Amino acid sequence: VDMFFGMTERRKIHRDGTLRLLGKTFDVKGALPGSVVEVSYLPWDLTLIHVGPERIPSKQIDLGNNARRFENSPIRGKENMK
């Protein structure tokens, strides 16, 4: 099914090691920032994409959870950000 209905596009890796595809942000492990990679995906299922000729799997980032990742940290918790 992937061979017949899969889509491929070229995207640039951002400075934070992510790429954006169809309004969603994906974390790309091991890619150099600024490089252009080929992304393979199924348009109806964007939970997982494959990046590069090695087809490295990449998952979508939950930006809300990512922004709150330090809330419960004893070093960077709410009480220390006054």
Secondary structure, DSSP 8 states (H G I E B T S, - for coil): -HHHH-EEEEEE--TTSEEEETTEEEE-TT--TT-EEEEEEETTEEEEEEETTTTEEEEB--HHHHHTTTTT-TTTSGGG--
